[in-house]
Amino acid sequence: MSERNLRKTRVGVVVSDKMDKTVVVAIQDNVKHPLYKKIIKRTVKFKAHDEKNECSVGDKVEIMETRPLSKDKRWRVTAIITKAK
């Protein structure tokens, strides 16, 4: 059996858990503007599969790339790093 390809993993914060078995995870990144050299905060939001509905808003989670699960979902939650207070 051949090995799977390496999958991307990201760490972000859950910003919405209103859907069933789905959470929206925001991943913040600091990038330098190519011309003006100013540091800009860039936020990307991903919909991730949460099978047991364990995540809540404010949790820090790790997500991993996976096969397409729906129209927008291409990620799944692998671990909850810290729970929200």
PDB file of N, CA, C and O in Angstrom:
ATOM      1  N   MET A   1       0.840  -1.181   0.000  1.00  0.00           N
ATOM      2  CA  MET A   1       0.000   0.000   0.000  1.00  0.00           C
ATOM      3  C   MET A   1       0.888   1.248   0.000  1.00  0.00           C
ATOM      4  O   MET A   1       1.830   1.338   0.787  1.00  0.00           O
ATOM      5  N   SER A   2       0.591   2.204  -0.876  1.00  0.00           N
ATOM      6  CA  SER A   2       1.407   3.407  -0.954  1.00  0.00           C
ATOM      7  C   SER A   2       0.970   4.416   0.111  1.00  0.00           C
ATOM      8  O   SER A   2      -0.172   4.414   0.572  1.00  0.00           O
ATOM      9  N   GLU A   3       1.920   5.275   0.484  1.00  0.00           N
ATOM     10  CA  GLU A   3       1.614   6.286   1.501  1.00  0.00           C
ATOM     11  C   GLU A   3       0.769   7.408   0.912  1.00  0.00           C
ATOM     12  O   GLU A   3       0.835   7.696  -0.283  1.00  0.00           O
ATOM     13  N   ARG A   4      -0.028   8.038   1.779  1.00  0.00           N
ATOM     14  CA  ARG A   4      -0.808   9.194   1.352  1.00  0.00           C
ATOM     15  C   ARG A   4       0.100  10.400   1.183  1.00  0.00           C
ATOM     16  O   ARG A   4       1.173  10.477   1.782  1.00  0.00           O
ATOM     17  N   ASN A   5      -0.342  11.332   0.365  1.00  0.00           N
ATOM     18  CA  ASN A   5       0.395  12.585   0.251  1.00  0.00           C
ATOM     19  C   ASN A   5       0.262  13.368   1.546  1.00  0.00           C
ATOM     20  O   ASN A   5      -0.693  13.178   2.299  1.00  0.00           O
ATOM     21  N   LEU A   6       1.220  14.248   1.802  1.00  0.00           N
ATOM     22  CA  LEU A   6       1.152  15.090   2.988  1.00  0.00           C
ATOM     23  C   LEU A   6      -0.011  16.063   2.846  1.00  0.00           C
ATOM     24  O   LEU A   6      -0.233  16.621   1.771  1.00  0.00           O
ATOM     25  N   ARG A   7      -0.740  16.260   3.915  1.00  0.00           N
ATOM     26  CA  ARG A   7      -1.892  17.152   3.894  1.00  0.00           C
ATOM     27  C   ARG A   7      -1.574  18.417   4.671  1.00  0.00           C
ATOM     28  O   ARG A   7      -0.842  18.383   5.661  1.00  0.00           O
ATOM     29  N   LYS A   8      -2.124  19.525   4.220  1.00  0.00           N
ATOM     30  CA  LYS A   8      -1.899  20.796   4.898  1.00  0.00           C
ATOM     31  C   LYS A   8      -2.626  20.809   6.235  1.00  0.00           C
ATOM     32  O   LYS A   8      -3.735  20.288   6.349  1.00  0.00           O
ATOM     33  N   THR A   9      -2.007  21.399   7.235  1.00  0.00           N
ATOM     34  CA  THR A   9      -2.665  21.611   8.518  1.00  0.00           C
ATOM     35  C   THR A   9      -2.535  23.083   8.876  1.00  0.00           C
ATOM     36  O   THR A   9      -1.528  23.719   8.565  1.00  0.00           O
ATOM     37  N   ARG A  10      -3.553  23.618   9.527  1.00  0.00           N
ATOM     38  CA  ARG A  10      -3.569  25.014   9.934  1.00  0.00           C
ATOM     39  C   ARG A  10      -4.116  25.100  11.352  1.00  0.00           C
ATOM     40  O   ARG A  10      -4.848  24.217  11.799  1.00  0.00           O
ATOM     41  N   VAL A  11      -3.754  26.170  12.056  1.00  0.00           N
ATOM     42  CA  VAL A  11      -4.279  26.427  13.392  1.00  0.00           C
ATOM     43  C   VAL A  11      -5.032  27.746  13.343  1.00  0.00           C
ATOM     44  O   VAL A  11      -4.509  28.757  12.875  1.00  0.00           O
ATOM     45  N   GLY A  12      -6.268  27.723  13.832  1.00  0.00           N
ATOM     46  CA  GLY A  12      -7.088  28.934  13.797  1.00  0.00           C
ATOM     47  C   GLY A  12      -8.099  28.951  14.925  1.00  0.00           C
ATOM     48  O   GLY A  12      -8.115  28.074  15.789  1.00  0.00           O
ATOM     49  N   VAL A  13      -8.947  29.977  14.895  1.00  0.00           N
ATOM     50  CA  VAL A  13      -9.944  30.188  15.937  1.00  0.00           C
ATOM     51  C   VAL A  13     -11.331  30.008  15.332  1.00  0.00           C
ATOM     52  O   VAL A  13     -11.605  30.496  14.235  1.00  0.00           O
ATOM     53  N   VAL A  14     -12.202  29.307  16.049  1.00  0.00           N
ATOM     54  CA  VAL A  14     -13.578  29.099  15.592  1.00  0.00           C
ATOM     55  C   VAL A  14     -14.350  30.407  15.750  1.00  0.00           C
ATOM     56  O   VAL A  14     -14.398  30.980  16.839  1.00  0.00           O
ATOM     57  N   VAL A  15     -14.958  30.878  14.648  1.00  0.00           N
ATOM     58  CA  VAL A  15     -15.730  32.116  14.692  1.00  0.00           C
ATOM     59  C   VAL A  15     -17.226  31.868  14.567  1.00  0.00           C
ATOM     60  O   VAL A  15     -18.020  32.765  14.849  1.00  0.00           O
ATOM     61  N   SER A  16     -17.632  30.657  14.145  1.00  0.00           N
ATOM     62  CA  SER A  16     -19.054  30.332  14.045  1.00  0.00           C
ATOM     63  C   SER A  16     -19.240  28.837  14.203  1.00  0.00           C
ATOM     64  O   SER A  16     -18.483  28.039  13.650  1.00  0.00           O
ATOM     65  N   ASP A  17     -20.283  28.461  14.982  1.00  0.00           N
ATOM     66  CA  ASP A  17     -20.616  27.043  15.137  1.00  0.00           C
ATOM     67  C   ASP A  17     -22.119  26.827  14.975  1.00  0.00           C
ATOM     68  O   ASP A  17     -22.679  25.898  15.557  1.00  0.00           O
ATOM     69  N   LYS A  18     -22.765  27.669  14.199  1.00  0.00           N
ATOM     70  CA  LYS A  18     -24.223  27.618  14.070  1.00  0.00           C
ATOM     71  C   LYS A  18     -24.713  26.493  13.169  1.00  0.00           C
ATOM     72  O   LYS A  18     -25.880  26.109  13.249  1.00  0.00           O
ATOM     73  N   MET A  19     -23.854  25.963  12.322  1.00  0.00           N
ATOM     74  CA  MET A  19     -24.256  24.891  11.422  1.00  0.00           C
ATOM     75  C   MET A  19     -24.109  23.528  12.108  1.00  0.00           C
ATOM     76  O   MET A  19     -23.387  23.398  13.097  1.00  0.00           O
ATOM     77  N   ASP A  20     -24.786  22.535  11.584  1.00  0.00           N
ATOM     78  CA  ASP A  20     -24.692  21.189  12.126  1.00  0.00           C
ATOM     79  C   ASP A  20     -23.449  20.499  11.568  1.00  0.00           C
ATOM     80  O   ASP A  20     -23.287  20.389  10.353  1.00  0.00           O
ATOM     81  N   LYS A  21     -22.582  20.039  12.452  1.00  0.00           N
ATOM     82  CA  LYS A  21     -21.343  19.325  12.104  1.00  0.00           C
ATOM     83  C   LYS A  21     -20.382  20.159  11.265  1.00  0.00           C
ATOM     84  O   LYS A  21     -19.530  19.607  10.569  1.00  0.00           O
ATOM     85  N   THR A  22     -20.512  21.488  11.325  1.00  0.00           N
ATOM     86  CA  THR A  22     -19.628  22.373  10.578  1.00  0.00           C
ATOM     87  C   THR A  22     -19.270  23.569  11.443  1.00  0.00           C
ATOM     88  O   THR A  22     -20.123  24.115  12.143  1.00  0.00           O
ATOM     89  N   VAL A  23     -18.004  23.976  11.394  1.00  0.00           N
ATOM     90  CA  VAL A  23     -17.568  25.197  12.062  1.00  0.00           C
ATOM     91  C   VAL A  23     -16.817  26.053  11.057  1.00  0.00           C
ATOM     92  O   VAL A  23     -16.249  25.546  10.090  1.00  0.00           O
ATOM     93  N   VAL A  24     -16.820  27.355  11.298  1.00  0.00           N
ATOM     94  CA  VAL A  24     -16.048  28.281  10.474  1.00  0.00           C
ATOM     95  C   VAL A  24     -14.812  28.656  11.276  1.00  0.00           C
ATOM     96  O   VAL A  24     -14.916  29.151  12.398  1.00  0.00           O
ATOM     97  N   VAL A  25     -13.635  28.416  10.692  1.00  0.00           N
ATOM     98  CA  VAL A  25     -12.372  28.664  11.364  1.00  0.00           C
ATOM     99  C   VAL A  25     -11.659  29.809  10.660  1.00  0.00           C
ATOM    100  O   VAL A  25     -11.449  29.770   9.448  1.00  0.00           O
ATOM    101  N   ALA A  26     -11.286  30.836  11.437  1.00  0.00           N
ATOM    102  CA  ALA A  26     -10.555  31.987  10.891  1.00  0.00           C
ATOM    103  C   ALA A  26      -9.071  31.802  11.184  1.00  0.00           C
ATOM    104  O   ALA A  26      -8.669  31.542  12.318  1.00  0.00           O
ATOM    105  N   ILE A  27      -8.274  31.943  10.135  1.00  0.00           N
ATOM    106  CA  ILE A  27      -6.829  31.811  10.264  1.00  0.00           C
ATOM    107  C   ILE A  27      -6.212  33.153   9.919  1.00  0.00           C
ATOM    108  O   ILE A  27      -6.380  33.664   8.812  1.00  0.00           O
ATOM    109  N   GLN A  28      -5.485  33.725  10.894  1.00  0.00           N
ATOM    110  CA  GLN A  28      -4.908  35.050  10.711  1.00  0.00           C
ATOM    111  C   GLN A  28      -3.436  34.911  10.348  1.00  0.00           C
ATOM    112  O   GLN A  28      -2.717  34.084  10.910  1.00  0.00           O
ATOM    113  N   ASP A  29      -3.002  35.736   9.398  1.00  0.00           N
ATOM    114  CA  ASP A  29      -1.637  35.681   8.905  1.00  0.00           C
ATOM    115  C   ASP A  29      -1.129  37.103   8.727  1.00  0.00           C
ATOM    116  O   ASP A  29      -1.871  37.979   8.284  1.00  0.00           O
ATOM    117  N   ASN A  30       0.120  37.332   9.067  1.00  0.00           N
ATOM    118  CA  ASN A  30       0.729  38.642   8.849  1.00  0.00           C
ATOM    119  C   ASN A  30       1.582  38.582   7.586  1.00  0.00           C
ATOM    120  O   ASN A  30       2.499  37.767   7.489  1.00  0.00           O
ATOM    121  N   VAL A  31       1.276  39.448   6.617  1.00  0.00           N
ATOM    122  CA  VAL A  31       2.032  39.490   5.365  1.00  0.00           C
ATOM    123  C   VAL A  31       2.555  40.899   5.146  1.00  0.00           C
ATOM    124  O   VAL A  31       1.935  41.876   5.566  1.00  0.00           O
ATOM    125  N   LYS A  32       3.691  40.995   4.490  1.00  0.00           N
ATOM    126  CA  LYS A  32       4.287  42.295   4.202  1.00  0.00           C
ATOM    127  C   LYS A  32       3.846  42.751   2.815  1.00  0.00           C
ATOM    128  O   LYS A  32       3.931  41.998   1.845  1.00  0.00           O
ATOM    129  N   HIS A  33       3.376  43.985   2.733  1.00  0.00           N
ATOM    130  CA  HIS A  33       2.952  44.540   1.448  1.00  0.00           C
ATOM    131  C   HIS A  33       4.169  44.641   0.529  1.00  0.00           C
ATOM    132  O   HIS A  33       5.211  45.146   0.948  1.00  0.00           O
ATOM    133  N   PRO A  34       4.059  44.173  -0.707  1.00  0.00           N
ATOM    134  CA  PRO A  34       5.245  44.130  -1.575  1.00  0.00           C
ATOM    135  C   PRO A  34       5.827  45.506  -1.924  1.00  0.00           C
ATOM    136  O   PRO A  34       7.039  45.637  -2.094  1.00  0.00           O
ATOM    137  N   LEU A  35       4.981  46.520  -2.029  1.00  0.00           N
ATOM    138  CA  LEU A  35       5.463  47.850  -2.409  1.00  0.00           C
ATOM    139  C   LEU A  35       5.747  48.728  -1.193  1.00  0.00           C
ATOM    140  O   LEU A  35       6.803  49.355  -1.104  1.00  0.00           O
ATOM    141  N   TYR A  36       4.794  48.769  -0.254  1.00  0.00           N
ATOM    142  CA  TYR A  36       4.897  49.704   0.870  1.00  0.00           C
ATOM    143  C   TYR A  36       5.553  49.107   2.104  1.00  0.00           C
ATOM    144  O   TYR A  36       5.828  49.827   3.064  1.00  0.00           O
ATOM    145  N   LYS A  37       5.804  47.823   2.098  1.00  0.00           N
ATOM    146  CA  LYS A  37       6.514  47.115   3.172  1.00  0.00           C
ATOM    147  C   LYS A  37       5.803  47.167   4.521  1.00  0.00           C
ATOM    148  O   LYS A  37       6.420  46.875   5.546  1.00  0.00           O
ATOM    149  N   LYS A  38       4.537  47.526   4.547  1.00  0.00           N
ATOM    150  CA  LYS A  38       3.783  47.551   5.792  1.00  0.00           C
ATOM    151  C   LYS A  38       3.236  46.149   6.081  1.00  0.00           C
ATOM    152  O   LYS A  38       2.819  45.437   5.167  1.00  0.00           O
ATOM    153  N   ILE A  39       3.242  45.768   7.341  1.00  0.00           N
ATOM    154  CA  ILE A  39       2.702  44.478   7.742  1.00  0.00           C
ATOM    155  C   ILE A  39       1.176  44.578   7.774  1.00  0.00           C
ATOM    156  O   ILE A  39       0.619  45.463   8.424  1.00  0.00           O
ATOM    157  N   ILE A  40       0.509  43.670   7.074  1.00  0.00           N
ATOM    158  CA  ILE A  40      -0.942  43.662   6.978  1.00  0.00           C
ATOM    159  C   ILE A  40      -1.448  42.362   7.582  1.00  0.00           C
ATOM    160  O   ILE A  40      -0.885  41.296   7.330  1.00  0.00           O
ATOM    161  N   LYS A  41      -2.524  42.446   8.391  1.00  0.00           N
ATOM    162  CA  LYS A  41      -3.161  41.247   8.913  1.00  0.00           C
ATOM    163  C   LYS A  41      -4.134  40.728   7.868  1.00  0.00           C
ATOM    164  O   LYS A  41      -5.028  41.449   7.424  1.00  0.00           O
ATOM    165  N   ARG A  42      -3.954  39.473   7.480  1.00  0.00           N
ATOM    166  CA  ARG A  42      -4.844  38.859   6.499  1.00  0.00           C
ATOM    167  C   ARG A  42      -5.581  37.712   7.180  1.00  0.00           C
ATOM    168  O   ARG A  42      -4.957  36.856   7.807  1.00  0.00           O
ATOM    169  N   THR A  43      -6.906  37.693   7.059  1.00  0.00           N
ATOM    170  CA  THR A  43      -7.716  36.645   7.667  1.00  0.00           C
ATOM    171  C   THR A  43      -8.396  35.839   6.567  1.00  0.00           C
ATOM    172  O   THR A  43      -9.028  36.394   5.668  1.00  0.00           O
ATOM    173  N   VAL A  44      -8.254  34.526   6.656  1.00  0.00           N
ATOM    174  CA  VAL A  44      -8.895  33.618   5.721  1.00  0.00           C
ATOM    175  C   VAL A  44      -9.823  32.719   6.531  1.00  0.00           C
ATOM    176  O   VAL A  44      -9.436  32.214   7.585  1.00  0.00           O
ATOM    177  N   LYS A  45     -11.053  32.518   6.042  1.00  0.00           N
ATOM    178  CA  LYS A  45     -12.013  31.680   6.754  1.00  0.00           C
ATOM    179  C   LYS A  45     -12.233  30.378   5.991  1.00  0.00           C
ATOM    180  O   LYS A  45     -12.423  30.382   4.775  1.00  0.00           O
ATOM    181  N   PHE A  46     -12.205  29.268   6.722  1.00  0.00           N
ATOM    182  CA  PHE A  46     -12.450  27.956   6.150  1.00  0.00           C
ATOM    183  C   PHE A  46     -13.623  27.304   6.874  1.00  0.00           C
ATOM    184  O   PHE A  46     -13.771  27.456   8.086  1.00  0.00           O
ATOM    185  N   LYS A  47     -14.452  26.581   6.134  1.00  0.00           N
ATOM    186  CA  LYS A  47     -15.477  25.749   6.747  1.00  0.00           C
ATOM    187  C   LYS A  47     -14.859  24.382   6.986  1.00  0.00           C
ATOM    188  O   LYS A  47     -14.284  23.780   6.079  1.00  0.00           O
ATOM    189  N   ALA A  48     -14.984  23.894   8.226  1.00  0.00           N
ATOM    190  CA  ALA A  48     -14.361  22.625   8.601  1.00  0.00           C
ATOM    191  C   ALA A  48     -15.392  21.685   9.200  1.00  0.00           C
ATOM    192  O   ALA A  48     -16.329  22.115   9.873  1.00  0.00           O
ATOM    193  N   HIS A  49     -15.206  20.390   8.945  1.00  0.00           N
ATOM    194  CA  HIS A  49     -16.123  19.362   9.430  1.00  0.00           C
ATOM    195  C   HIS A  49     -15.813  19.039  10.888  1.00  0.00           C
ATOM    196  O   HIS A  49     -14.674  18.727  11.235  1.00  0.00           O
ATOM    197  N   ASP A  50     -16.841  19.117  11.742  1.00  0.00           N
ATOM    198  CA  ASP A  50     -16.731  18.815  13.166  1.00  0.00           C
ATOM    199  C   ASP A  50     -17.754  17.722  13.469  1.00  0.00           C
ATOM    200  O   ASP A  50     -18.910  18.018  13.771  1.00  0.00           O
ATOM    201  N   GLU A  51     -17.332  16.468  13.390  1.00  0.00           N
ATOM    202  CA  GLU A  51     -18.257  15.327  13.431  1.00  0.00           C
ATOM    203  C   GLU A  51     -19.125  15.283  14.684  1.00  0.00           C
ATOM    204  O   GLU A  51     -20.318  14.993  14.587  1.00  0.00           O
ATOM    205  N   LYS A  52     -18.557  15.564  15.864  1.00  0.00           N
ATOM    206  CA  LYS A  52     -19.300  15.420  17.117  1.00  0.00           C
ATOM    207  C   LYS A  52     -19.826  16.746  17.659  1.00  0.00           C
ATOM    208  O   LYS A  52     -20.306  16.793  18.791  1.00  0.00           O
ATOM    209  N   ASN A  53     -19.748  17.808  16.890  1.00  0.00           N
ATOM    210  CA  ASN A  53     -20.191  19.147  17.330  1.00  0.00           C
ATOM    211  C   ASN A  53     -19.546  19.535  18.663  1.00  0.00           C
ATOM    212  O   ASN A  53     -20.224  20.047  19.553  1.00  0.00           O
ATOM    213  N   GLU A  54     -18.244  19.294  18.802  1.00  0.00           N
ATOM    214  CA  GLU A  54     -17.531  19.580  20.048  1.00  0.00           C
ATOM    215  C   GLU A  54     -17.045  21.021  20.125  1.00  0.00           C
ATOM    216  O   GLU A  54     -16.886  21.552  21.224  1.00  0.00           O
ATOM    217  N   CYS A  55     -16.807  21.662  18.995  1.00  0.00           N
ATOM    218  CA  CYS A  55     -16.218  22.999  18.980  1.00  0.00           C
ATOM    219  C   CYS A  55     -17.254  24.063  19.299  1.00  0.00           C
ATOM    220  O   CYS A  55     -18.434  23.922  18.979  1.00  0.00           O
ATOM    221  N   SER A  56     -16.787  25.134  19.937  1.00  0.00           N
ATOM    222  CA  SER A  56     -17.633  26.293  20.190  1.00  0.00           C
ATOM    223  C   SER A  56     -16.856  27.545  19.809  1.00  0.00           C
ATOM    224  O   SER A  56     -15.649  27.484  19.572  1.00  0.00           O
ATOM    225  N   VAL A  57     -17.541  28.669  19.752  1.00  0.00           N
ATOM    226  CA  VAL A  57     -16.920  29.922  19.324  1.00  0.00           C
ATOM    227  C   VAL A  57     -15.799  30.294  20.298  1.00  0.00           C
ATOM    228  O   VAL A  57     -15.990  30.271  21.514  1.00  0.00           O
ATOM    229  N   GLY A  58     -14.640  30.635  19.754  1.00  0.00           N
ATOM    230  CA  GLY A  58     -13.503  31.035  20.566  1.00  0.00           C
ATOM    231  C   GLY A  58     -12.476  29.936  20.777  1.00  0.00           C
ATOM    232  O   GLY A  58     -11.375  30.215  21.251  1.00  0.00           O
ATOM    233  N   ASP A  59     -12.804  28.695  20.438  1.00  0.00           N
ATOM    234  CA  ASP A  59     -11.853  27.593  20.586  1.00  0.00           C
ATOM    235  C   ASP A  59     -10.715  27.738  19.580  1.00  0.00           C
ATOM    236  O   ASP A  59     -10.921  28.169  18.445  1.00  0.00           O
ATOM    237  N   LYS A  60      -9.510  27.369  20.018  1.00  0.00           N
ATOM    238  CA  LYS A  60      -8.362  27.321  19.109  1.00  0.00           C
ATOM    239  C   LYS A  60      -8.256  25.882  18.628  1.00  0.00           C
ATOM    240  O   LYS A  60      -8.102  24.967  19.437  1.00  0.00           O
ATOM    241  N   VAL A  61      -8.336  25.672  17.314  1.00  0.00           N
ATOM    242  CA  VAL A  61      -8.387  24.315  16.762  1.00  0.00           C
ATOM    243  C   VAL A  61      -7.345  24.118  15.674  1.00  0.00           C
ATOM    244  O   VAL A  61      -6.845  25.071  15.077  1.00  0.00           O
ATOM    245  N   GLU A  62      -7.034  22.850  15.436  1.00  0.00           N
ATOM    246  CA  GLU A  62      -6.168  22.477  14.317  1.00  0.00           C
ATOM    247  C   GLU A  62      -7.058  21.824  13.271  1.00  0.00           C
ATOM    248  O   GLU A  62      -7.856  20.942  13.589  1.00  0.00           O
ATOM    249  N   ILE A  63      -6.918  22.261  12.014  1.00  0.00           N
ATOM    250  CA  ILE A  63      -7.701  21.672  10.931  1.00  0.00           C
ATOM    251  C   ILE A  63      -6.759  21.055   9.902  1.00  0.00           C
ATOM    252  O   ILE A  63      -5.618  21.491   9.749  1.00  0.00           O
ATOM    253  N   MET A  64      -7.248  20.040   9.203  1.00  0.00           N
ATOM    254  CA  MET A  64      -6.455  19.338   8.202  1.00  0.00           C
ATOM    255  C   MET A  64      -7.231  19.263   6.897  1.00  0.00           C
ATOM    256  O   MET A  64      -8.451  19.101   6.889  1.00  0.00           O
ATOM    257  N   GLU A  65      -6.515  19.383   5.817  1.00  0.00           N
ATOM    258  CA  GLU A  65      -7.113  19.296   4.493  1.00  0.00           C
ATOM    259  C   GLU A  65      -7.655  17.884   4.252  1.00  0.00           C
ATOM    260  O   GLU A  65      -7.063  16.897   4.689  1.00  0.00           O
ATOM    261  N   THR A  66      -8.784  17.805   3.552  1.00  0.00           N
ATOM    262  CA  THR A  66      -9.391  16.504   3.281  1.00  0.00           C
ATOM    263  C   THR A  66     -10.104  16.555   1.935  1.00  0.00           C
ATOM    264  O   THR A  66     -10.086  17.580   1.255  1.00  0.00           O
ATOM    265  N   ARG A  67     -10.725  15.458   1.558  1.00  0.00           N
ATOM    266  CA  ARG A  67     -11.466  15.433   0.302  1.00  0.00           C
ATOM    267  C   ARG A  67     -12.677  16.359   0.411  1.00  0.00           C
ATOM    268  O   ARG A  67     -13.086  16.686   1.525  1.00  0.00           O
ATOM    269  N   PRO A  68     -13.259  16.789  -0.699  1.00  0.00           N
ATOM    270  CA  PRO A  68     -14.451  17.641  -0.629  1.00  0.00           C
ATOM    271  C   PRO A  68     -15.604  16.921   0.074  1.00  0.00           C
ATOM    272  O   PRO A  68     -16.011  15.834  -0.334  1.00  0.00           O
ATOM    273  N   LEU A  69     -16.120  17.545   1.132  1.00  0.00           N
ATOM    274  CA  LEU A  69     -17.225  16.973   1.897  1.00  0.00           C
ATOM    275  C   LEU A  69     -18.554  17.604   1.515  1.00  0.00           C
ATOM    276  O   LEU A  69     -19.608  16.998   1.703  1.00  0.00           O
ATOM    277  N   SER A  70     -18.510  18.816   0.982  1.00  0.00           N
ATOM    278  CA  SER A  70     -19.706  19.500   0.492  1.00  0.00           C
ATOM    279  C   SER A  70     -19.230  20.581  -0.473  1.00  0.00           C
ATOM    280  O   SER A  70     -18.073  20.584  -0.894  1.00  0.00           O
ATOM    281  N   LYS A  71     -20.127  21.495  -0.819  1.00  0.00           N
ATOM    282  CA  LYS A  71     -19.768  22.560  -1.758  1.00  0.00           C
ATOM    283  C   LYS A  71     -18.599  23.403  -1.246  1.00  0.00           C
ATOM    284  O   LYS A  71     -17.711  23.768  -2.017  1.00  0.00           O
ATOM    285  N   ASP A  72     -18.599  23.710   0.044  1.00  0.00           N
ATOM    286  CA  ASP A  72     -17.571  24.595   0.614  1.00  0.00           C
ATOM    287  C   ASP A  72     -16.585  23.902   1.544  1.00  0.00           C
ATOM    288  O   ASP A  72     -15.505  24.441   1.784  1.00  0.00           O
ATOM    289  N   LYS A  73     -16.911  22.733   2.074  1.00  0.00           N
ATOM    290  CA  LYS A  73     -16.067  22.093   3.091  1.00  0.00           C
ATOM    291  C   LYS A  73     -14.973  21.250   2.456  1.00  0.00           C
ATOM    292  O   LYS A  73     -15.242  20.290   1.735  1.00  0.00           O
ATOM    293  N   ARG A  74     -13.724  21.633   2.742  1.00  0.00           N
ATOM    294  CA  ARG A  74     -12.558  20.866   2.307  1.00  0.00           C
ATOM    295  C   ARG A  74     -11.597  20.616   3.461  1.00  0.00           C
ATOM    296  O   ARG A  74     -10.477  20.155   3.238  1.00  0.00           O
ATOM    297  N   TRP A  75     -12.013  20.910   4.689  1.00  0.00           N
ATOM    298  CA  TRP A  75     -11.167  20.779   5.869  1.00  0.00           C
ATOM    299  C   TRP A  75     -11.935  20.029   6.944  1.00  0.00           C
ATOM    300  O   TRP A  75     -13.166  20.000   6.928  1.00  0.00           O
ATOM    301  N   ARG A  76     -11.202  19.412   7.892  1.00  0.00           N
ATOM    302  CA  ARG A  76     -11.843  18.794   9.045  1.00  0.00           C
ATOM    303  C   ARG A  76     -11.036  19.119  10.296  1.00  0.00           C
ATOM    304  O   ARG A  76      -9.820  19.305  10.243  1.00  0.00           O
ATOM    305  N   VAL A  77     -11.737  19.183  11.413  1.00  0.00           N
ATOM    306  CA  VAL A  77     -11.097  19.494  12.688  1.00  0.00           C
ATOM    307  C   VAL A  77     -10.396  18.238  13.185  1.00  0.00           C
ATOM    308  O   VAL A  77     -11.019  17.184  13.313  1.00  0.00           O
ATOM    309  N   THR A  78      -9.093  18.351  13.467  1.00  0.00           N
ATOM    310  CA  THR A  78      -8.344  17.196  13.964  1.00  0.00           C
ATOM    311  C   THR A  78      -8.141  17.266  15.471  1.00  0.00           C
ATOM    312  O   THR A  78      -8.086  16.232  16.137  1.00  0.00           O
ATOM    313  N   ALA A  79      -8.027  18.486  16.018  1.00  0.00           N
ATOM    314  CA  ALA A  79      -7.796  18.613  17.459  1.00  0.00           C
ATOM    315  C   ALA A  79      -8.262  19.970  17.945  1.00  0.00           C
ATOM    316  O   ALA A  79      -8.181  20.974  17.237  1.00  0.00           O
ATOM    317  N   ILE A  80      -8.757  19.970  19.188  1.00  0.00           N
ATOM    318  CA  ILE A  80      -9.071  21.232  19.855  1.00  0.00           C
ATOM    319  C   ILE A  80      -7.885  21.532  20.768  1.00  0.00           C
ATOM    320  O   ILE A  80      -7.625  20.798  21.722  1.00  0.00           O
ATOM    321  N   ILE A  81      -7.171  22.611  20.469  1.00  0.00           N
ATOM    322  CA  ILE A  81      -5.955  22.939  21.219  1.00  0.00           C
ATOM    323  C   ILE A  81      -6.316  23.565  22.561  1.00  0.00           C
ATOM    324  O   ILE A  81      -5.852  23.114  23.608  1.00  0.00           O
ATOM    325  N   THR A  82      -7.150  24.613  22.527  1.00  0.00           N
ATOM    326  CA  THR A  82      -7.624  25.221  23.770  1.00  0.00           C
ATOM    327  C   THR A  82      -9.111  25.529  23.631  1.00  0.00           C
ATOM    328  O   THR A  82      -9.577  25.956  22.574  1.00  0.00           O
ATOM    329  N   LYS A  83      -9.846  25.304  24.719  1.00  0.00           N
ATOM    330  CA  LYS A  83     -11.280  25.603  24.742  1.00  0.00           C
ATOM    331  C   LYS A  83     -11.471  27.068  25.149  1.00  0.00           C
ATOM    332  O   LYS A  83     -10.653  27.643  25.867  1.00  0.00           O
ATOM    333  N   ALA A  84     -12.581  27.660  24.667  1.00  0.00           N
ATOM    334  CA  ALA A  84     -12.908  29.033  25.041  1.00  0.00           C
ATOM    335  C   ALA A  84     -13.392  29.063  26.486  1.00  0.00           C
ATOM    336  O   ALA A  84     -13.883  28.063  27.010  1.00  0.00           O
ATOM    337  N   LYS A  85     -13.248  30.219  27.120  1.00  0.00           N
ATOM    338  CA  LYS A  85     -13.655  30.324  28.525  1.00  0.00           C
ATOM    339  C   LYS A  85     -15.108  30.444  28.682  1.00  0.00           C
ATOM    340  O   LYS A  85     -15.602  30.541  29.805  1.00  0.00           O
TER     341      LYS A  85
END
